Amino acid sequence: MITVSDLNVIFRSGGRAMHAVRDVSINVDPGETFGIVGESGSGKSSVLRAIAGLIESTSASFLINGAPASGKRSRDNSRLMQMVFQDPYGSLHPRQTVDSILREALIIHDFDNQDDRILKAIADVGLSLQHRYRYPHQLSGGQRQRVAIARALILSPSILLLDEPTSALDVSVQAEILNLLARLRQTYDLTSILVSHDLAVVAHLCSRIAVMQFGRIVEVISAGDLREGKAQESYTRELIAASRGFSRAQ
Amino acid sequence: MSETLLDVQDLNVSFPSRGGVTQAVRHVNFTLGRERLGVVGESGSGKSTMGRALLGLTPRPGIVSAKKMTFDGENLLDCSESDWQRLRGRRMTMVTQDPKYSLNPVMGIGQQIGETCRLHLGANAAEARRRTLSMLEAVQIRDPDRVYNLYPHELSGGMGQRAMIAMMLVAEPDLLIADEPTSALDVTVQNEVLRILDDLVRDRGMGLIFISHNLTVVSSFCDRILVMYGGKIMEECKASELHRAKHPYTRALIAAAPSLEVTHKELATVTRDPAWLA
């Protein structure tokens, strides 16, 4: 579904260059939820943004659905891949209602039956009709994230990119959103990539997980091996140990 | 070790506004010895508001009331502003979540820590510098002489948090309130910071109130845990026995968190009972 090899992202500002992603190769099968974990600055979000086409990148080959995806994408191609961002406070327009946030995507992509689609999207993410004409500031964090997911799904994409979708939320709200994502990916047969710093969240939703450090993939590990601590690389083991809680041992 | 440092009975914090009174903290009772007490709860549960009330830092127009609130035998309810100034920084102090907002951006790290020494310990400039450098070393900053001259924006998140802990602990307080001290940090750095706090509690016999939303961290780090919801303490238990918690809210929080130990097909969601707040 998504095949990238030797992906590189370099940010240049002034005379300085910052090599954020180095030779990353990822292969995501149809229907799979692929996870990327790493600490801040490891380049995990940059990989996702490069795949979404939000930032410039270079790669040896980059195929989405079997079609080359490097260079400028057509409107139809970008419809197939939608993204949900970390901060539900920053990713929704503060002066637009839920209805107009959802409608804008439909207008851009020339969809018909806009009202029906909006109602369906609202129901899909577990919001009720009374939320349709609310502004983002009238919604809770969890409800806003549901709107962001509805905005992504209203275009019936086949790929969903999730950038830390629950890290700004409380545990109880996180559980609701994770359950929602699990249900939606089944209903709509979605292929997704989930980026998170939280190993437990990634292990919960994903089958395979790439561990990143300093812009490189350290190793790709299955969720089962991750839970059992059967990691090849010492960095992964360190990360797993740290996620299990505090321990005296150095 | 069982000597009581902090004794709080029936603590209430409320914020009057045009729309009515918001009860942020309701009828909270606890005592703290020289130990690590964890306070967990979701956003809006009143855990930070409680921490601030203990330091007399409740913002206007908040009202703090209690039957009893004593720190080392001293009645905190009768404290004047100058009493608070004598206590805060010197005897009791607070580490907050994000070093970016809590350090003075136009003052060098060493200078900021040294200021605490001069103000609270009456140290002269040379003494303040000596204490600052040894404190920076105690929080495992590798090159204290270099960091002494840096500004906050030149430090990483983990280093900034360590510098802040150094600043709070240089006056050797008896009580430290740590409000989400590691939530902004990466997991591997988080454990380093926790180890430093742990050493300081052990070596100096400090009392620590550790406020966090993260059950895994709190249960593995603290001795005792208070679980808060809607401003009230739902349950108090030993950290090692959190998995045997009885209150439905605590149980629901544990079940809602994805875990590396257990595989859930679907995560349990939290249903809240209004009777909990009655």
Contacts between the chains, C-beta under 8 A, distances in Angstrom:
chain1	res1	chain2	res2	distance
A	39	B	186	3.8
A	39	B	187	7.1
A	39	B	188	6.7
A	39	B	189	7.8
A	40	B	157	7.4
A	40	B	186	5.6
A	170	B	42	4.1
A	170	B	43	5.6
A	170	B	213	6.8
A	171	B	42	6.7
A	171	B	213	6.9
A	171	B	215	7.4
A	171	B	253	5.9
A	171	B	256	5.1
A	171	B	257	5.1
A	172	B	42	6.3
A	172	B	252	7.1
A	172	B	253	6.9
A	172	B	256	5.0
A	172	B	269	6.6
A	172	B	270	3.8
A	174	B	256	7.3
A	174	B	257	7.8
A	174	B	258	7.9
A	175	B	256	3.9
A	175	B	257	7.4
A	175	B	258	7.7
A	175	B	267	3.9
A	175	B	268	6.7
A	175	B	269	5.3
A	175	B	270	7.3
A	176	B	269	5.4
A	178	B	258	6.7
A	178	B	267	5.7
A	179	B	266	5.5
A	179	B	267	5.6
A	179	B	269	7.0
A	182	B	266	6.9
A	197	B	186	6.9
A	197	B	187	7.3
A	198	B	258	7.8
A	199	B	187	7.9
A	199	B	260	6.2
A	200	B	257	7.1
A	200	B	258	4.3
A	200	B	259	5.4
A	200	B	260	5.3
A	201	B	258	5.3
A	203	B	258	7.1
A	203	B	260	5.9
A	204	B	258	3.8
A	204	B	264	6.8
A	204	B	267	7.3
A	226	B	260	7.2
A	227	B	260	5.4
A	227	B	261	7.5
A	227	B	263	7.0
A	238	B	188	6.1
A	239	B	187	6.6
A	239	B	188	6.7
A	240	B	260	7.0
A	242	B	187	4.1
A	242	B	188	4.9
A	242	B	190	6.9
A	242	B	191	5.1
A	243	B	187	5.4
A	243	B	216	7.7
A	243	B	260	6.3
A	244	B	216	7.3
A	244	B	220	7.7
A	244	B	260	6.2
A	244	B	261	7.9
A	245	B	216	4.7
A	245	B	217	6.2
A	245	B	219	6.9
A	245	B	220	3.1
A	245	B	221	7.4
A	246	B	191	5.9
A	246	B	194	4.8
A	246	B	195	7.8
A	246	B	198	7.7
A	246	B	217	6.2
A	246	B	220	4.2
A	246	B	221	4.3
A	247	B	191	7.4
A	247	B	220	7.0
A	248	B	195	7.3
A	248	B	198	7.2
A	250	B	195	7.7
